Amino acid sequence: MTDSTRADLRPADTHAGAPRGASAPSSGPEAAISAPDTSAGKTFRIGDRVFSAIATASGAFVVALIAAIGIFLLIRAIPALQVNQVNFLFSRAWDTRDPNNMSFGILDLAWITVASSVVALIIAMPLSCGIALFLTRYAPRSLARPFAYLVDLLAAVPSVVYGLWGFLVLGPVLRPVALWLNENLGWIPLFAQGNVQPLGSGTDVFTAGIVLAVMIIPTITGVTREVFSRTPTAQIEGALALGATQWEVVRTTVWPFGRNGFIGGSMLGLGRALGETMALTIILSMVNAPPNYSIFDAGATFASKIALGAAEFNNNLQVGAYISAGLVLFIITFAVNAIARWIENASGRGKA
């Protein structure tokens, strides 16, 4: 092969004049990337910092607000607790008419509050779980959406309407059920005769718990429905591909995935029930006798006691007695919501 032939076969050096080490400009599809606009980058970083500062300040404000409420309740409650003549946690007395000789305890208040809320939770949890499963796994899409809206609308009904409904309508309907429970299970203290006469008049914890159950169903159902709907599609399709029925899909995939979310939603519903005021004031405030620790008792919850005692709010010590009860309710509600948040976080870590 001649020198001229080798020259023809050798690629032409189009950059012979370029200095050594310089990169050759590309004429192909992979063109050089131009440098980013630094001014635009600075603007983005400033906006990101502003948004981060606003979000941080908002979170800090909420924490500070909750702490301020707790400190306020504690400061106002301490003077009244110092002059209390009985044990605040275990006494059944409540007499704050004389600021110089006050006797107030929360034992009965705690019983009525916890009993009505637990009855509501026992009724609402299975119903809410069933509704959520129906809407996410069984109902056709054309029915699931309007039915979900209908359930959510229950949360928009004023509590005073629920109270009137429970007192005037639901109470008389439940009278045969209350009589049957007392006659057949009266040997159990929980179903024994309470302080309401006559039995089954609809002004007891039994009726109040059912009303509360209807009120908290939207809360529990909303959280549970959202968790169930986020079950990984691959797991559901895999179970169906293996021949599982709808119930087996729910039992092996949907329920294990959403169980912790359901429990967290139930705790949120419990917090809602503990703080209910107007409905329970209407249903339970007809009796002043001390309760017998039965579901057929009536009386006052923490919230309704504070509402009914507003006429005595003319002395700092008298106000402090009711604020003490409010402090206990604040602590209980805060603890319940903290447990719900912890359960949701634990559920999220388990799925990660």
C-alpha positions in Angstrom: 0.0 0.0 0.0 1.4 3.4 -1.0 1.8 6.4 1.2 -0.9 8.2 -0.7 -3.3 5.3 -0.1 -2.6 5.4 3.6 -3.3 9.1 3.7 -6.6 8.6 2.0 -7.6 5.9 4.5 -6.5 8.0 7.6 -9.4 10.2 9.0 -8.9 13.8 8.3 -7.7 15.8 11.3 -10.1 18.6 11.3 -8.8 20.0 14.5 -5.1 20.1 13.7 -4.9 23.7 14.6 -6.6 23.3 18.0 -4.4 23.5 21.0 -3.4 20.3 22.8 -5.9 19.3 25.5 -8.8 21.4 24.1 -12.0 19.5 23.7 -13.4 19.4 20.3 -16.9 20.8 19.7 -19.4 18.0 19.0 -21.3 18.2 15.8 -23.5 15.2 16.7 -26.7 14.9 18.8 -24.8 15.1 22.1 -24.2 18.8 22.1 -22.5 20.5 25.0 -24.8 21.4 27.9 -24.9 25.1 28.6 -24.2 26.4 32.1 -27.3 26.8 34.3 -28.7 30.2 34.9 -27.2 31.1 38.3 -29.7 33.9 38.9 -32.6 31.5 38.5 -30.9 29.1 40.9 -30.5 31.8 43.5 -34.2 32.8 43.2 -35.2 29.1 43.7 -33.0 28.7 46.8 -34.4 31.9 48.3 -38.0 30.7 47.8 -37.2 27.3 49.2 -35.7 28.9 52.3 -38.7 31.2 52.8 -41.1 28.3 52.4 -39.0 26.2 54.9 -39.0 29.0 57.4 -42.8 29.5 57.1 -43.4 25.8 57.5 -41.1 25.6 60.5 -42.7 28.6 62.1 -46.2 27.1 61.6 -45.2 23.9 63.3 -43.5 25.7 66.2 -46.6 27.9 66.6 -48.8 24.8 67.0 -46.5 23.2 69.5 -46.2 26.5 71.4 -50.0 27.0 71.4 -50.6 23.5 72.8 -48.0 24.1 75.5 -49.5 27.5 76.3 -53.0 25.9 76.7 -51.6 23.3 79.1 -49.6 25.8 81.1 -52.7 28.1 81.4 -54.9 25.3 82.6 -52.2 24.2 85.1 -51.7 27.7 86.5 -55.4 28.3 86.9 -56.1 24.9 88.5 -53.3 24.9 91.1 -55.0 27.5 93.5 -58.3 25.6 93.5 -56.6 22.3 94.1 -54.7 23.7 97.0 -57.9 24.6 98.8 -59.8 21.4 97.8 -61.2 19.6 100.8 -61.3 16.1 99.3 -59.2 13.9 97.0 -59.4 15.4 93.5 -58.9 12.1 91.7 -60.9 9.6 93.8 -63.7 11.7 95.4 -67.3 11.6 94.2 -68.2 15.0 95.7 -68.7 18.1 93.7 -69.6 21.2 95.7 -68.1 24.5 94.6 -70.8 26.9 95.8 -68.7 28.2 98.7 -65.2 29.3 97.4 -63.9 29.0 101.0 -65.0 25.4 101.4 -64.9 23.6 98.1 -65.0 19.8 97.7 -64.7 18.6 94.1 -63.5 15.2 92.7 -63.6 13.8 89.2 -64.3 10.1 89.9 -67.9 10.2 88.7 -67.1 12.5 85.9 -64.4 10.2 84.7 -66.8 7.2 84.8 -69.5 8.8 82.8 -67.0 10.2 80.2 -65.1 7.0 79.8 -68.1 4.7 79.9 -70.0 6.6 77.2 -66.9 6.8 75.0 -66.1 3.1 75.3 -69.7 2.1 74.5 -69.4 4.3 71.4 -66.1 2.8 70.4 -67.4 -0.8 70.8 -70.3 0.0 68.5 -68.5 2.3 66.0 -65.3 0.3 65.4 -66.9 -2.8 63.7 -69.4 -0.7 61.8 -66.7 1.7 60.5 -64.5 -1.2 59.5 -67.4 -2.9 57.6 -68.4 0.4 55.8 -64.7 1.0 54.8 -64.4 -2.5 53.4 -67.7 -2.2 51.6 -66.7 1.1 50.0 -63.2 -0.1 48.9 -63.6 -3.8 48.0 -67.3 -4.6 47.4 -69.3 -1.6 46.3 -69.3 -0.6 42.6 -67.6 2.7 41.8 -70.9 4.3 40.9 -72.2 3.5 44.4 -69.1 3.9 46.4 -68.5 7.6 45.8 -72.0 8.9 46.7 -72.2 6.5 49.7 -68.9 7.8 51.0 -70.2 11.4 50.7 -73.2 10.4 52.6 -71.2 8.9 55.5 -68.9 12.0 55.5 -72.0 14.2 55.8 -72.8 12.7 59.3 -69.9 14.7 60.6 -71.6 17.9 59.4 -74.7 17.4 61.6 -74.6 19.7 64.7 -74.1 17.9 68.0 -77.2 19.6 69.5 -79.3 17.9 66.8 -77.7 14.5 67.7 -78.6 15.2 71.3 -82.2 16.0 70.6 -82.5 13.0 68.3 -81.0 10.7 71.0 -83.3 12.1 73.7 -86.6 12.3 71.8 -86.3 9.5 69.2 -83.6 7.0 70.0 -84.2 6.7 73.7 -87.8 5.4 73.5 -86.8 3.0 70.7 -84.0 1.5 72.8 -86.2 1.0 75.9 -87.0 -2.7 75.1 -83.3 -3.4 74.5 -82.3 -1.8 77.8 -85.0 -3.7 79.7 -83.9 -7.0 78.1 -80.2 -6.3 79.0 -81.1 -5.5 82.6 -83.4 -8.5 83.0 -81.0 -11.1 81.5 -77.6 -9.6 82.4 -78.4 -7.6 85.5 -76.3 -9.9 87.6 -73.3 -8.2 85.9 -72.7 -4.8 87.6 -72.3 -3.1 84.2 -75.9 -3.9 83.3 -77.4 -3.5 86.8 -79.9 -0.8 87.7 -78.4 2.6 87.4 -79.4 6.0 88.9 -82.0 6.6 86.1 -85.6 6.0 87.0 -87.4 4.4 85.2 -85.0 2.1 83.5 -84.7 2.6 79.8 -85.9 6.2 79.7 -83.2 7.1 77.2 -81.2 9.4 79.4 -78.4 7.1 80.3 -74.9 6.1 79.2 -76.3 3.4 76.9 -78.2 5.8 74.8 -75.4 8.4 74.9 -72.9 5.8 73.7 -75.0 4.9 70.7 -75.4 8.6 69.8 -71.7 9.1 70.1 -71.1 6.0 68.0 -73.0 7.6 65.1 -71.1 10.8 65.6 -67.6 9.2 65.4 -68.3 6.8 62.6 -67.4 9.4 59.9 -64.0 9.9 61.6 -63.1 6.3 61.9 -64.5 5.4 58.5 -62.7 8.2 56.7 -59.3 7.2 58.0 -59.9 3.4 57.5 -61.2 3.9 54.0 -58.1 5.8 53.0 -55.8 3.2 54.4 -57.6 0.3 52.9 -57.6 2.0 49.5 -53.8 2.2 49.6 -53.3 -1.5 49.8 -50.7 -2.4 47.1 -52.4 -3.5 43.9 -49.7 -6.1 43.2 -50.6 -7.9 46.5 -54.3 -7.9 45.7 -53.8 -9.1 42.1 -51.4 -11.8 43.3 -54.0 -13.1 45.8 -56.7 -13.1 43.1 -54.3 -14.8 40.7 -53.8 -17.6 43.2 -57.6 -18.2 43.3 -58.4 -16.2 46.5 -62.0 -15.1 47.1 -62.8 -11.5 48.0 -63.0 -12.4 51.7 -59.6 -14.1 51.5 -58.1 -11.1 49.8 -59.4 -8.9 52.6 -58.1 -11.3 55.2 -54.7 -11.8 53.8 -53.8 -8.5 52.1 -56.2 -5.6 52.9 -56.6 -6.1 56.6 -52.9 -6.8 57.5 -52.0 -3.7 55.5 -54.6 -1.4 57.0 -54.9 -2.8 60.6 -52.7 -0.2 62.2 -54.4 2.7 60.3 -57.8 1.4 61.5 -56.6 1.4 65.1 -55.2 4.9 64.7 -58.5 6.1 63.3 -60.4 4.5 66.1 -58.2 6.4 68.6 -59.0 9.6 66.8 -62.7 8.8 67.1 -62.2 8.1 70.8 -60.6 11.6 71.2 -63.7 13.1 69.5 -66.1 11.2 71.8 -64.2 12.2 75.0 -64.6 15.9 74.2 -68.3 15.9 73.1 -70.4 18.4 75.0 -73.8 19.4 73.8 -75.2 16.0 72.8 -74.2 14.5 76.1 -75.5 17.5 78.1 -78.9 17.0 76.6 -79.0 13.3 77.1 -77.3 12.8 80.5 -78.0 15.9 82.5 -81.4 15.0 83.8 -80.2 13.2 86.9 -78.2 14.5 89.8 -77.9 11.3 91.9 -74.5 9.7 92.0 -74.0 6.9 89.5 -73.9 3.2 90.3 -71.3 2.4 87.7 -73.7 0.9 85.2 -74.3 1.7 81.6 -77.8 2.8 82.7 -76.4 5.7 84.7 -76.8 9.3 83.9 -74.7 12.3 85.1 -72.1 14.7 83.7 -69.0 14.2 81.6 -66.0 16.4 82.0 -67.1 18.6 79.1 -70.8 18.8 80.1 -69.9 19.6 83.7 -67.9 22.6 82.6 -70.7 23.7 80.3 -73.4 23.4 83.0 -71.2 25.2 85.6 -70.7 28.3 83.6 -73.1 30.2 86.0 -70.5 29.8 88.8 -67.7 31.4 86.8 -67.6 34.5 89.0 -64.8 33.6 91.4 -61.2 32.5 90.5 -61.3 29.5 92.8 -64.6 28.3 91.5 -63.4 28.7 88.0 -60.2 26.9 89.0 -62.2 23.8 90.1 -63.8 23.5 86.6 -60.5 24.2 84.9 -59.0 21.3 87.0 -61.5 19.0 85.4 -60.7 20.5 82.0 -57.0 19.9 82.6 -57.7 16.2 83.2 -59.8 16.1 80.0 -57.0 17.9 78.1 -54.4 15.3 79.3 -56.6 12.4 78.4 -57.4 13.7 74.9 -53.8 14.6 74.3 -52.7 11.1 75.3 -55.3 9.4 73.1 -54.3 11.5 70.1 -50.6 10.9 70.8 -51.2 7.1 70.8 -53.1 7.4 67.5 -50.2 9.3 65.9 -47.7 6.7 67.3 -49.7 3.9 65.8 -49.9 5.5 62.4 -46.1 6.2 62.4 -45.4 2.6 63.5 -47.6 1.4 60.6 -45.7 3.6 58.2 -42.4 2.3 59.3 -43.6 -1.3 59.0 -44.6 -0.8 55.4 -41.4 1.0 54.4 
